[in-house]
């Protein structure tokens, strides 16, 4: 069981050096970047290789590790790891590459990118990445793009936490982090942290439960957390927003809210009440499929057993009612008195001692006319520059910076609008596409459109560890380092004010280089070397740490976590970072953008004839993170095939049994999956696992991009307006009409594992 | 006046919580070293106060008993010489 998190930075931030447990090894502190939770771990190195990844010695981070982290040394030692820069030699999508030098690759990339920018404008260059995966981007991709003049940066965080941050800020000007260690009530909306998935959150939830905290779970399936919950609401997939309206109805009718906070610190209360009155519990019960009594009991528990938490959830990030669903969570937090209190939702701000990545990004450099060219800005503006523009003055007033790019998700282009432009269907062409630590083909909705867009590019560059399906379509694939091979400093991208160092545990193999190094080379190739003046990423960290009086080396040696003593209810001094300075229950920003300023609920459109089941996707197995890790034998042994889950009743009705193969068909595409029958699944629903491809299968478009065309769930979700959140332009993953057809799974031609090494 | 009293009570509560958590962390930290007599005493105290291993939901043989890897084996594997 982990230690609780204390407040005294000096007592716990500093800790002794880690000690190696393996004979002859040296020990380092690191942050595991296998998933996005960044566990503090210990690494042990021998003969120049990391031979062990284990939990940190610091009691603060005890047991913060999962099987993916333990197997990381083997995963990165895989013989198919990219070791050298590769240049495409066949047609795009042929999967044929030859080895080149870094200098040759960057010279050609620079020349071609400059030519594209000269011909089509700087906005014709798009980047897809996630700092969660690349570590040493440090805001430099945005910085370079801002100096060059392109606003078209997209990321998977548009569907996962980044968009949550942007929407949270509409209500109270920051994206809060839950104080799990001191809370009395936790609400999980579909999210299901387990021992091997988001381990620290799982640990904290169970610890608090052991100490008496309540757990409420909203999930169509009986997940591990649902099974342990005080109240489980098995709602229909995609009806989360209706459920939260029901909670508000109970809380307002029974006056369970913090009346003083509502009076002093909110605007739009009467309008909100009128909107909530449209959702009597009988209607909510019908929309969600849950009993009125259970809905009422959950709402009462949340409002009265606090301080309560509604931790971030990906579920409301990925549905047609996303903006309203996230806004309703913000409203519940605020009116129930859980904002910026011990055990509630802390608004931490940036650590004043450390230069944040958002400053490095230099958003002020990008001209206003280029900001307005950001793709998606007209139709789906919430997380674009236009959508966040009204927060510039409030951010400066409260948090000290005009642009604060929390969770890197607050000034993004819209992904689907970008793919349309790449396919020649946008307001202007996008002709150059660079992606780093990111597998865009499988990571967004409407894969057919993404594929069309990528095939329409004049230049594609991938910076990757492995030849992913997306990399197979690139002109250049450049070898990337891993988290074991680079130093890193993380503040969870502005989500927390605490910073943690990660030491380099081994040298990168072959010619693998960091994202920092790639971007520095790219700045040079574009004749803008002054944009990234630091010689090394360590030098950049030294600059960021100047105010602390420490170099990065000293910081890493002395601190496991660096933070200042937390302060609560800071808004009493500064107000909230919103245009009104208060919690905007009725959003002035949404109203100015031309949207409904209050949350609302869009019901399911009628399903097309013959599509009598509903799928929900976005869920992953413990052994994998997003589209990664399918190459690790130990992880594949646990999950060898892509699986869809059905209830017994649904399986019987469909004439299916455990282990059968089915074609899952939506109006967008078809994939093959193996059937697994689960007791906890709701009837009529199909749960699809996310991100599947098989690295051992044939490369290139003709061979199916290593199984992508057979298995990837990105083919099942589209951007039909009925299944699209309008404010953000977010696709609907939680309740898509589908049908199943029993099939025979045919083996697909495989590559020889070692034949693909350069 | 009432607000000040509430704030004061909250501050006292926070300080108490902070000291309690600081003490727990100190005990856990010393216990994890297990070198001196004081460390061993803290280790015993932590074992008494914390959840018994059988009920510890974070225990998992896959993690706890994983021996790590052999550097020569990893090297051979990276060259495609072993599975």
Interface residues (C-beta under 8 A of the other chain):
Chain A: X1 X2 X3 X4 X5 X6 X7 X8 X11 X12 X15 X16 X21 X22 X44 X46 X47 X48 X49 X51 X52 X54 X55 X57 X58 X59 X60 X62 X63 X65 X66 X67 X70 X73 X74 X77 X78 X79 X81 X182 X195 X196 X199 X203 X206 X210 X342 X509 X633 X753 X754 X757
Chain B: X14 X17 X18 X21 X22 X24 X25 X26 X28 X29 X31 X32 X33 X50 X51 X56 X57 X58 X60 X62 X63 X66 X67 X68 X69 X70 X71 X72 X74 X75 X77 X78 X79 X80 X83
